[in-house]
Amino acid sequence: MTPRAAIVGLAGPALTAEEAELFRRHRPLGAILFRRNVVEPAQVAALAAALRTELGEEAPILVDQEGGRVARLRPPNWTDFPAPAGFEGGPEAAAEANAALLGAECAEVGLDVVCAPCLDLRLPGAHQVIGDRAFSDRPEEVARLGAAWVRGLHAAGCIPVIKHIPGHGRALVDSHESLPRVTASAGELAADIAPFRALAGSGAWAMTAHILYDAWDRSRPATLSSTIVRDVIRGAIGFDGVLVSDDLAMGAMRGQSNDLAGAAIEAGCDLVLHCTGVLAETEALLAACPPPSEAAWRRLAAARAAMLQAKRPQTAVA
């Protein structure tokens, strides 16, 4: 069965019979895990195995594991990794080693796509939804440490997801709650996109920002804007990797479209993300979502190949 171009959430720590039955009718490309899905390592590994039994051996299983505030795998069963901001000004080797260890803990339990690093800028006056999740307020420092993070995750056998393209750092409200509007000029936004441009060819996926940018599209957030995807993400930034939407169930997306999945794919996203794990919502999303395009399949294969080329043999968890 050809999968839908969707990554979906699950209700709890085990794949339910109802979820498995739904996935046999409307198969998603992959899944994403949250705290509600995580108890301990053997359980996560079993859940990942069950998902791949239904979705295929190469089905991507995502996790938000940045370190600091954003971590789904937590002590006492996993390492308490520091927030990315703590690496500012430090050696690339430290950031790379941290990301490699973090990635190895994910890979050990079957999670092969890590939604990190954030390449957003940490700007004064902005909403703290980003804050210490960002490496720095300086684009060149974000690019330097972001590249090290990507290398570390690749070495561990994980595909990184750089986020939130084309930049969430100027948002004054949390896109989980409502739709931010960024009024900066295109010239000012050149700083925001610079880290993404620097890592455009890194082999990572990228996750969109649910943000309105007046300089580029005053009516549609980046996730739903063909103008931003074409002219900024694929154009000015030069990103030709897998482009996945941020969670379509977030507050920023309310009222944007009757068919958010189709609208995001039509705008140029390769995949959409839907995270609630509510079965009826997942079913509606999958029923409306088209299959991946030929370009999406090409980009998915290229990202996996880049990871496999960089992966270190027998990466061990300390």
C-alpha positions in Angstrom: 0.0 0.0 0.0 1.3 3.5 -0.9 1.6 5.5 2.3 0.1 9.0 2.8 2.6 11.9 3.1 2.0 12.1 6.8 3.8 11.6 10.1 1.3 11.0 12.9 1.1 10.8 16.7 -0.1 7.8 18.8 -2.4 7.7 21.8 -0.2 5.9 24.3 2.8 3.7 25.1 1.6 0.8 22.8 0.2 0.6 19.3 -3.5 -0.1 19.8 -5.5 -2.5 17.7 -7.6 0.5 16.5 -4.5 2.4 15.4 -3.1 -0.7 13.6 -6.4 -1.2 11.8 -6.4 2.4 10.7 -2.9 2.2 9.4 -3.8 -0.8 7.3 -6.5 1.3 5.6 -4.7 4.6 5.5 -1.0 4.0 6.0 1.0 7.0 7.2 4.6 7.3 6.1 5.8 7.3 9.7 5.1 8.3 13.3 6.3 10.7 16.0 6.6 9.9 19.7 5.8 12.2 22.7 6.1 11.8 26.5 2.7 10.0 26.5 4.3 7.3 24.4 7.5 6.9 26.5 7.8 4.8 29.7 11.2 3.0 29.5 13.7 1.7 26.9 12.3 -1.8 26.3 8.8 -0.4 25.9 9.9 2.3 23.4 11.8 -0.3 21.4 8.8 -2.6 21.3 6.6 0.3 20.1 9.0 1.2 17.4 9.2 -2.4 16.3 5.4 -2.7 16.2 5.2 0.5 14.1 7.6 -0.8 11.6 5.7 -4.1 11.4 2.7 -2.1 10.2 4.5 0.7 8.3 7.6 -1.0 6.9 11.2 -1.5 8.0 12.3 2.0 6.8 9.3 3.9 8.2 10.7 7.0 9.9 10.0 7.3 13.6 10.5 10.8 14.9 11.1 12.3 18.3 11.7 15.8 19.6 14.9 15.4 21.5 16.8 18.7 21.6 18.1 18.6 25.2 17.0 21.1 27.9 13.2 21.8 27.9 12.4 19.8 24.8 13.2 16.2 25.5 10.8 13.2 25.3 13.4 10.7 26.5 14.2 11.7 30.1 16.0 10.5 33.3 16.2 8.1 34.9 16.2 6.0 31.8 17.9 8.4 29.5 20.5 11.2 29.9 19.5 14.7 30.9 21.1 16.6 28.0 21.8 20.3 28.3 19.9 23.0 26.4 21.5 24.0 23.1 22.2 27.6 24.3 24.8 26.2 26.7 27.1 25.4 23.8 27.3 29.0 22.6 31.0 30.0 22.1 32.2 26.5 22.9 34.1 24.1 20.6 32.3 22.3 17.8 33.6 19.0 19.1 31.6 19.4 22.3 28.3 20.1 20.4 29.0 17.2 18.0 29.8 14.8 20.8 26.7 15.8 22.7 24.5 15.3 19.6 26.1 12.0 18.8 25.3 10.7 22.3 21.8 12.0 22.2 21.3 10.5 18.8 22.7 7.1 19.9 20.2 7.0 22.8 17.4 7.6 20.3 18.7 5.1 17.7 19.1 2.4 20.4 15.4 2.3 20.9 14.5 2.5 17.2 13.9 6.3 16.8 15.8 7.3 13.7 14.6 10.9 12.9 15.5 13.5 15.6 13.7 16.8 15.4 16.7 19.0 16.1 18.6 21.2 15.9 16.8 24.5 16.1 18.4 27.0 13.7 16.2 29.8 15.0 17.9 32.9 16.4 17.6 33.7 20.1 16.5 37.3 19.8 15.7 39.8 22.6 12.0 40.6 23.1 10.8 37.5 21.3 8.6 34.9 22.9 10.5 32.4 25.0 9.0 29.4 23.1 12.5 29.3 21.4 14.7 30.9 24.1 17.5 28.5 25.1 16.5 26.0 22.4 18.5 28.3 20.1 22.3 28.2 20.0 22.7 32.0 19.8 21.5 35.3 18.5 24.3 35.4 15.9 23.6 33.6 12.6 27.2 32.5 12.1 27.3 30.9 15.5 23.9 29.1 15.0 25.2 27.8 11.7 28.5 26.6 13.2 26.9 24.7 16.1 24.0 23.5 14.0 26.4 21.9 11.6 28.2 20.2 14.4 24.8 18.9 15.7 23.9 17.5 12.3 27.2 15.7 12.1 26.7 14.2 15.6 23.2 13.0 14.8 24.3 11.6 11.5 27.2 9.7 13.2 24.7 8.1 15.6 22.6 6.9 12.7 19.8 9.5 12.9 18.4 11.9 10.4 18.3 15.4 11.8 15.4 17.9 11.3 16.5 21.5 11.2 13.8 23.8 12.4 11.8 26.0 12.1 12.5 27.1 8.5 12.6 30.0 7.5 13.1 31.1 11.2 11.0 31.3 14.3 13.2 33.6 16.3 11.3 36.9 15.8 7.9 35.5 16.9 6.2 37.4 19.7 3.7 34.7 20.4 3.9 31.0 20.7 2.7 29.2 17.5 1.5 26.3 19.7 -1.2 28.8 20.9 -1.8 31.3 18.1 -0.4 32.5 14.7 2.6 34.8 15.0 3.1 37.6 12.6 6.6 38.8 11.8 6.8 42.4 10.4 10.5 42.5 9.8 11.7 43.5 6.3 13.2 41.1 3.9 16.6 42.7 4.6 16.2 42.0 8.3 15.1 38.4 7.6 18.3 37.7 5.8 19.9 37.1 9.2 17.2 34.6 10.1 17.5 32.5 6.9 21.4 32.5 7.0 21.8 29.4 9.2 19.3 27.5 7.1 21.2 28.5 4.0 24.5 27.3 5.5 23.0 23.9 6.3 20.8 23.6 3.2 22.9 20.8 1.7 23.6 18.9 5.0 21.2 16.0 4.3 18.9 17.0 7.1 15.1 17.3 6.8 13.6 20.7 7.6 10.5 21.6 9.6 8.4 24.6 8.7 7.5 27.6 10.9 3.7 28.3 11.4 4.4 32.1 11.0 3.1 34.9 8.8 6.0 36.9 7.4 4.7 40.2 6.0 7.8 40.7 3.8 7.0 37.5 1.9 3.3 36.5 2.2 0.9 38.6 4.3 -2.0 36.1 4.1 -0.5 32.6 4.5 1.9 31.2 7.1 5.1 29.6 5.7 3.6 26.1 6.1 0.8 26.9 3.7 2.5 29.5 1.5 3.7 28.3 -2.0 5.4 31.7 -2.3 7.5 31.2 0.8 8.3 27.5 0.0 9.2 28.3 -3.6 10.9 31.6 -3.3 12.4 31.5 0.2 12.9 27.9 1.3 13.6 26.3 -2.0 14.9 29.5 -3.6 16.8 32.0 -1.4 17.8 29.3 1.1 18.4 26.7 -1.5 17.0 23.8 0.6 16.2 20.7 -1.6 15.7 18.2 1.3 12.6 16.8 2.9 10.3 19.6 4.0 7.9 18.5 6.8 5.3 20.8 8.3 5.2 21.6 12.0 2.3 20.0 13.7 -0.9 20.9 11.9 -2.9 20.6 15.1 -1.1 23.6 16.7 -3.1 26.8 17.6 -1.4 28.8 14.8 -3.2 26.6 12.2 -6.8 27.1 13.4 -9.0 28.4 10.7 -6.3 28.4 8.1 -7.9 25.8 5.8 -10.5 23.1 5.8 -7.9 20.6 4.5 -4.6 21.6 6.1 -2.9 18.4 4.9 -3.7 19.0 1.3 -3.0 22.7 1.6 0.4 22.2 3.1 1.3 19.6 0.4 0.0 21.8 -2.3 2.1 24.7 -1.0 5.3 22.5 -1.4 5.7 20.6 1.9 6.8 17.0 1.2 5.2 15.6 4.4 2.8 16.8 7.0 2.9 16.3 10.8 -0.1 15.6 12.9 0.6 15.0 16.6 -2.5 14.7 18.7 -2.8 10.9 18.7 -6.6 11.3 18.7 -7.8 8.5 16.5 -10.7 10.3 14.8 -8.4 13.3 14.0 -5.7 11.0 12.7 -8.2 9.1 10.5 -9.5 12.4 9.1 -6.0 13.7 8.4 -4.9 10.5 6.7 -8.0 10.2 4.6 -7.4 13.7 3.2 -3.6 13.4 2.8 -2.2 12.6 -0.6 0.7 10.2 -1.1 4.3 11.5 -1.3 5.3 13.0 -4.6 8.1 11.7 -6.7 10.2 14.6 -5.5 9.4 13.7 -1.9 10.5 10.1 -2.4 13.8 11.3 -4.0 14.4 13.6 -1.1 13.6 10.9 1.5 16.1 8.6 -0.2 18.8 11.2 -0.3 18.4 12.1 3.4 18.7 8.4 4.4 21.7 8.0 2.1 23.4 11.0 3.6 22.9 9.6 7.1 24.1 6.1 6.2 27.2 7.6 4.6 28.1 9.6 7.7 27.0 7.0 10.3 29.8 5.7 12.5 29.9 1.9 12.9 28.9 0.5 16.3 28.1 3.8 17.9 27.9 3.1 21.7 25.8 4.8 24.4 28.0 5.8 27.3 
